[in-house]
């Protein structure tokens, strides 16, 4: 049988190894020059003024909510079709997640459904760039019009962009504050767990480093409630090297997506993912829509290719939200597709032979 093709294969180069070892040898493992440089370089990449590395994408979301002063009594609208951390981060700060549906074609949060769920308690919306696809830019104007915060969950969208008013806008610059994850399966990682917060707002940017460092200021006095969400110097050093490769890796993912779409084109049993007009997809995951996910996964397994459903249980139906008012509510599009979206390997570590094997499997699926 051909060698196994996994859904993810973390990237590791000699340059990253050297950066990690040099940082360990330096003896400065926290709060050093790599963290500061990584902040600046990532902010420049996203075309924003401020960035701060932190311990995880989940930590970034919690910090973002705190930076927008969201807490008990507040509501935050989130898509139910997402990783659970988008919703539980809201619960972690004492606020209430309000679950919205997703667009039937693009699978990101549905702006029309968001509008229907805004109340006097709504403090923010968390828009998820699902699988590396930017949310509809109309969400930006909706939040501005209603004077509510917009948090980007860009955990899957490193290097994603969209054209707005003739200007190319990067993920990380499409909300009041954005949150990235550097988990090993992501487009970009740091050799373990990690995250990043970005913003173009001075008032938020001035507090970002403090909120992830016990709320302390330059005098080491805590000015607000915070905790330790810092990123280690070793991870920041690796992250800087990963950032140097990101555009090259994205090009590989995008070329692979085109190859898969061409293979699927003649197969009526598979629906390829759609991309918003004027957007550059980051392709963290390449999810196809099929009617019988179990059959498709078994078929791909027979080809020794990983395939996995994303996300089979909508957030509002998780046991953690058993007492939530929406636990038994119908969120139509989400519930119709949640068991039908199956990811196949698209990571930038694929060889040409592996890409061809996946494409052939998609073309021949029956």
Residue pairs with C-beta under 8 A, 6 or more apart in sequence:
1 304
2 303
2 304
2 357
3 304
4 304
4 305
4 306
5 304
5 305
5 306
5 345
5 350
5 354
5 357
5 358
6 306
6 345
7 185
7 306
7 307
7 308
7 343
7 344
7 345
7 347
8 184
8 185
8 345
8 347
9 347
9 349
9 350
10 184
10 185
10 189
10 349
11 189
11 242
11 245
11 249
11 348
11 349
12 191
13 241
13 245
15 241
15 244
16 191
16 238
16 241
16 242
19 34
19 237
19 238
19 240
19 241
20 191
20 234
20 237
20 238
22 237
23 29
23 32
23 34
23 233
23 234
23 237
24 234
26 32
26 233
28 233
29 232
29 233
29 234
30 230
30 232
30 233
31 230
31 233
32 233
32 236
33 233
34 233
34 236
34 237
34 240
35 53
35 230
35 231
35 233
35 236
37 236
37 240
38 51
38 53
38 231
38 236
38 237
38 239
38 240
38 243
39 50
39 51
39 52
39 53
40 51
41 240
41 243
42 51
42 53
42 172
42 180
42 196
42 198
42 239
42 243
43 49
43 50
43 51
43 198
45 159
45 170
45 172
45 243
45 246
46 170
46 171
46 172
46 173
46 178
46 198
47 169
47 170
47 172
47 173
48 172
48 173
48 178
48 198
48 199
48 200
49 199
49 200
49 202
49 205
50 198
50 199
50 200
50 201
50 202
50 204
50 205
50 208
51 172
51 196
51 197
51 198
51 199
51 208
52 196
52 197
52 208
52 209
52 212
53 194
53 195
53 196
53 230
53 231
53 235
53 236
53 239
54 60
54 63
54 194
54 195
54 196
54 197
54 212
54 229
54 230
54 231
55 193
55 194
55 195
55 212
55 228
55 229
55 230
55 231
56 181
56 183
56 193
56 194
56 195
56 229
57 85
57 153
57 155
57 179
57 180
57 181
57 182
57 183
57 195
58 85
58 88
58 89
58 181
58 195
59 195
59 212
59 229
60 155
60 179
60 180
60 181
60 195
60 196
60 197
60 229
61 85
61 86
61 89
61 126
61 151
61 153
61 179
62 89
62 92
62 93
62 229
63 179
63 197
63 208
63 211
63 212
63 229
64 151
64 177
64 178
64 179
64 197
65 76
65 89
65 90
65 92
65 93
65 95
65 124
65 151
66 93
66 211
66 225
66 226
67 177
67 197
67 199
67 204
67 207
67 208
67 211
68 123
68 124
68 149
68 151
68 176
68 177
68 204
70 76
70 90
70 93
70 95
70 123
70 124
70 149
71 93
71 94
71 95
72 94
72 95
73 95
73 121
74 95
74 96
74 121
74 122
74 123
74 124
75 95
75 96
75 97
75 98
75 119
75 121
75 122
75 123
76 90
76 95
76 96
76 97
76 98
76 122
76 123
76 124
76 125
76 126
76 151
77 97
77 98
77 99
77 100
77 109
77 114
77 117
77 118
77 122
77 124
77 125
77 126
78 86
78 87
78 90
78 97
78 98
78 99
78 100
78 109
78 125
78 126
78 128
78 315
79 86
79 99
79 100
79 101
79 102
79 108
79 109
79 110
79 126
79 127
79 128
79 130
79 315
79 334
80 87
80 99
80 100
80 101
80 102
80 314
80 315
80 316
80 317
80 331
80 334
81 101
81 102
81 107
81 130
81 311
81 314
81 315
81 333
81 334
81 337
81 338
82 128
82 130
82 153
82 311
82 315
83 155
83 311
84 315
84 318
84 320
85 155
86 126
86 128
86 153
86 315
87 97
87 99
87 315
87 316
87 318
87 321
88 97
88 320
89 126
90 96
90 97
90 126
91 97
91 320
95 123
96 121
97 315
97 321
97 324
98 117
98 122
98 326
99 314
99 315
99 316
99 326
99 329
99 331
100 109
100 110
100 113
100 114
100 117
100 331
101 109
101 110
101 113
101 331
101 332
101 333
101 334
102 108
102 109
102 110
102 130
102 333
102 334
102 337
103 109
103 110
103 111
103 136
103 333
104 333
104 337
105 274
106 133
106 136
106 274
106 275
106 276
107 130
107 131
107 133
107 273
107 287
107 337
107 341
108 127
108 128
108 129
108 130
108 133
108 134
108 135
108 136
108 276
109 125
109 127
109 128
109 135
109 136
109 139
110 333
111 136
111 138
111 139
111 142
114 125
114 139
114 142
115 142
118 146
118 148
122 146
122 148
123 148
123 149
124 143
124 148
124 149
124 150
124 151
124 176
125 139
125 142
125 143
125 148
125 149
125 150
125 151
126 151
126 152
126 153
127 135
127 139
127 150
127 151
127 152
127 153
127 174
127 175
128 135
128 153
128 155
128 156
129 135
129 152
129 153
129 154
129 156
129 157
129 160
129 171
129 282
130 156
131 156
131 273
131 283
131 284
131 285
131 286
131 287
131 310
131 343
132 156
132 157
132 160
132 187
132 253
132 281
132 282
132 283
132 284
132 285
133 157
133 160
133 273
133 275
133 276
133 279
133 281
133 282
134 157
134 160
134 161
134 162
134 171
134 174
134 276
134 279
135 152
135 174
136 276
137 162
137 164
137 169
137 174
139 150
140 150
140 164
140 174
140 175
143 149
143 150
143 175
144 150
149 175
149 176
149 177
150 174
150 175
150 176
151 175
151 176
151 177
151 178
151 179
152 171
152 172
152 174
152 175
152 177
152 178
152 179
153 179
154 160
154 171
154 172
154 178
154 179
154 180
155 179
155 180
155 181
155 183
155 186
155 195
156 181
156 186
156 187
156 282
156 284
156 285
157 171
157 180
157 187
157 282
157 284
158 171
158 180
158 186
158 187
158 188
158 246
158 250
158 282
158 284
159 170
159 171
159 187
159 188
159 246
159 247
159 250
159 280
159 282
160 170
160 171
160 279
160 280
160 281
160 282
161 168
161 169
161 170
161 171
161 279
161 280
162 168
162 169
162 174
162 276
162 278
162 279
162 280
163 169
163 278
163 279
164 278
171 178
171 282
172 178
172 180
172 198
173 198
173 200
176 199
176 201
176 204
177 197
177 198
177 199
177 201
177 204
178 197
178 198
178 199
179 195
179 196
179 197
180 195
180 196
180 197
180 198
181 194
181 195
182 188
182 189
182 190
182 193
182 194
182 195
182 196
182 235
182 239
182 242
183 189
183 193
183 194
184 191
184 192
185 284
185 347
186 284
187 246
187 249
187 250
187 253
187 282
187 283
187 284
187 348
188 239
188 242
188 243
188 246
188 249
189 238
189 239
189 242
190 231
190 235
190 236
190 238
190 239
190 242
191 234
191 235
191 238
192 235
193 235
194 231
194 235
194 239
195 229
195 231
197 208
197 212
199 205
199 208
207 224
210 216
210 217
210 223
210 224
210 226
211 224
211 226
211 229
212 226
212 227
212 228
212 229
212 230
213 226
213 228
213 229
213 230
214 222
214 226
214 227
214 228
215 222
215 223
215 224
215 225
215 226
216 222
216 223
216 226
217 223
231 239
248 348
249 348
250 282
250 283
250 348
252 348
252 350
253 282
253 283
253 346
253 347
253 348
254 280
254 281
254 283
256 283
256 286
256 346
256 350
256 355
257 281
257 283
257 286
257 346
259 355
259 356
259 359
260 272
260 286
260 344
260 346
260 358
260 359
260 362
261 272
262 359
263 359
263 360
263 362
263 363
264 270
264 271
264 272
264 288
264 362
264 363
265 272
266 363
267 362
267 363
267 365
269 290
269 291
269 365
269 366
270 288
270 289
270 290
270 296
270 362
270 365
271 288
271 289
271 290
272 288
273 281
273 286
273 287
273 288
273 289
275 281
283 346
285 310
285 343
285 346
286 343
286 344
286 345
286 346
287 310
287 341
287 342
287 343
287 344
288 296
288 341
288 342
288 344
288 362
289 337
289 340
289 341
289 342
290 296
290 340
290 342
291 340
293 309
293 339
293 340
293 341
293 342
296 307
296 342
296 365
297 307
297 308
297 309
297 342
299 361
299 365
300 306
300 307
300 344
300 361
301 307
303 357
303 361
305 344
305 345
305 357
305 358
305 361
306 344
306 345
307 342
307 343
307 344
308 342
308 343
309 338
309 339
309 340
309 341
309 342
309 343
310 341
310 342
310 343
311 338
311 341
312 338
312 339
313 338
314 331
314 334
314 335
314 338
315 321
316 324
316 326
316 327
316 329
316 331
317 327
321 327
344 358
344 361
344 362
345 354
345 358
350 358
